[in-house]
Amino acid sequence: MPATQEDSIFDRDCTKCPRLSNFLTDIKCRYPDYHARPVAAFGSDSPALLIVGLAPGMHGANATGRPFTGDYAGLLLYETLYRFGYSNQPLATALDDGLELFHCRITNAVKCLPPQNKPTGEEIKQCNRYLAAELRQLPEHTIVLALGGIAHRAVLRACGLPLNSAAFAHNAVHRLSDGRILVDSYHCSRYNIQTRRLTAAMFEDVFRQVAELRGDGDA
């Protein structure tokens, strides 16, 4: 079949990273009902906010086929999206749960589940082509929210910028040389939440920052 525009930002049959491809094949054997393939972005095609996570979770996106759906990291994320008017419900449990996103899109720096949730540097680079293509197709006003340092650096790479051009810091705002605005947050992972490195209040502050950058006023 001929390539489409969607193929440039996502390849559901990608096997360019042998370690990840072999790992997903093993997962599919152990969990036949799991998605266990590259996970596509979810949400608006013309968003005001693009959220970039790290990679699918083993029993979350890797199982359901939708970013941050069915795992612990999605609890705070989707509750906060609902709180700020980006979704129609606060929970994401399965593809058929009725969830819709408004003016928001969620993607990952790495589209496949990595062993121990740790992609290699080469795997991050290999997958960056899809994030770069996705960024190119977004409206210029789209704000990019990076969840964690790996996502932050992946966005810089996808924009063709040096990795030292903007330092990661929670709730930091970076006005990139290509005109985009990048906002950082600690990842809403189980570890970060249970250790209180990231609290619900801290996460909401990030979304208030985004609202101010969008000119929405107080949320």
N, C-alpha and C positions, 0 to 999 in steps of 0.2 A: 504494500500500500504506500502511496506517496506520503511524504512527511507533511505534517500540519503545523500551524503556529503553536498549538498546544504541545506538540512533541518537543519543541525547543525549550520549554520550561519544565517538562516532566516526561519521563519515559517509564511507564509502568513495567516494562520488561528489561530494564537496565541491569546488566550484569558486569559492569566495567570494574567493579571492585571484587576480586575473587574471594577475599576473606568474608566479605559481607554476603555475597551471593551464596557461598557454601553454607554460611551460618543460617541464612533464611531457608535454604533447602532442608537443613536438619530440623529447624523449628517447625516447618510444615509437616514433616514426618511425625514429629512428636505431638503437634497440635493441628490436626487436619482442618479444623474449623477456623483457624486463624487466617488473617489476611496474608501475613508473612511475605510481603512484596514491598517495593517502594511505595511510600505513602504520599498521595497527592496533596496539594494545598487545598484549603477549605475556606469558602466565604465569597465575598464580593469580588467581581472581576475588575471593579473600578473603586478600590477602597480609599478611605481617608487615612486608615491605619493598617499597616502591614506588621504583623507580629512574627518574629523569627525565633523559633526554638532551636534546640540542639539536634535532636533525632527522635524517631518514634520510640516509645517505651515498650518493653517486652509484652506486658499484659494490657497495654493501653492501645495506642495507635497501631502497633504491630498486629494486635488482635482484631481491632475494629476496622482499620483502614481509614481512620480520620484523625488528624492531629489532636493530641491531648484528650482523646475520648476514651473513657473507661479506665483511666489511671489516676493516681493520687495527684500528680502535677496539674491535672485538668480541673481539680476541684476549685482551687482558688482562682485560677485563670477564668473559668467560665462564670463563676459567681461575680467576679469583678467586671467582666464584660457585660453581664446582665445589669449590674448596678449602674453602669455608665451608658446604658442604652445601646450597646453594640449587639445584643442578642435578644431573642424572645423568651428565653428561659435560662435558669441558672445552672442547669446540669447537662452534662454530655455523657451519655452512657452507651449509645450504639448508633449505627447509621440511620436507623429508622425511628429515632427518638423524637423527631419533629423539630430539632434545633435549627434555627436560622440565624445567620449573622447579618448585621446591618452596617454598611460602610467600613467593614473590617474583613481582613483576610489573614489566615494563619498558615504558616509554612515552616519548614525546618531547614537548617543548614545542611544536614545530611538526611536523605530521604529514606534510608534503610536502617533497621535496627542494628546497632553495633554490639558485639560482645561486651558485657559488663558496662554498657552505656558509654563506651569510650572509643570513638572513631579515631583512627590514626590521622596524622597530618596529611598523608597522601590521599586518604579517603575524603577528607574535608575538601582538599583541593580538587579532586576529581568531580565531586558533586557540585562544586561552586558554579559551574557553567549554567546549571539550572536556576540557581538563585540569581545569577547575573541577568539571565534572560527574563526572569520574572520581574526584576527591578526595572529593566528597560521598558517593559510593557505597562508599567503603572503610571498613573497621572503624576505630574511633577509635584503636586501639592501633597502627595502621600507621605505621611510620617512613618518612619520605620522604628519599631520597638524591638530591640535585641534582648532576649532573655539569656543572660550569661555571657561570659567572656568569649567563648567559642563562637557563639552567634554574632557577637559584636565584631570580631575579627573577620568572620565570613562575609558580613555586610561590607566591610571596608574593601576586602579583596574583590567582591563582586562589583563594587563601584570603581575598581581600578586604582584604589588608593593604597599608599604604604600602610602597613599594619601599625606603624608607630605614629600615624598622623592624628590619632585620637585615642586617648587612654580610656579604658573601661572603668566606669565607676557608677555605683547605683544612683539612679535618677539624674545622671548627667545628660546634658543636651549638647550635641555636636552638630554644628552647621557645616556640612561637608562641602568640599570644593566643587562638587558636581551640582550643588544647589539643594541637595536633599537634607532633611533634618533627621538625625539619628538620636534616639533616646535609649538609654540603657536601664536595665533592671536586673537585680539578682534573679536567677531562675527560680520558678515556683516549684521546685523539686521537694520531695518528701524530706530530704536531709535539711535543706535550707529552712523549711517551715518548722520542722520539729526542733531544730537548734535555734530558732528564732533569728537566724540571720536575715530572713525575710518574714515580716509580719503582714497581716491583712492591711493594716494602716499604712505601712510603707509602700505596699503595692498600690493602694488607692492613691497615694501621693503621686506615684508615677503617672497614673491615669489623669489626675488633675493637671499635671504638667502638660500632658498631651492635649487636654481640653483647652488649656490656655494657649498653646501653640496653634491650635486649630481656630482660636478666636471664639470658643464656645462659652467663655466666661466660667463661672463657678459651676461644678457638677454636683 
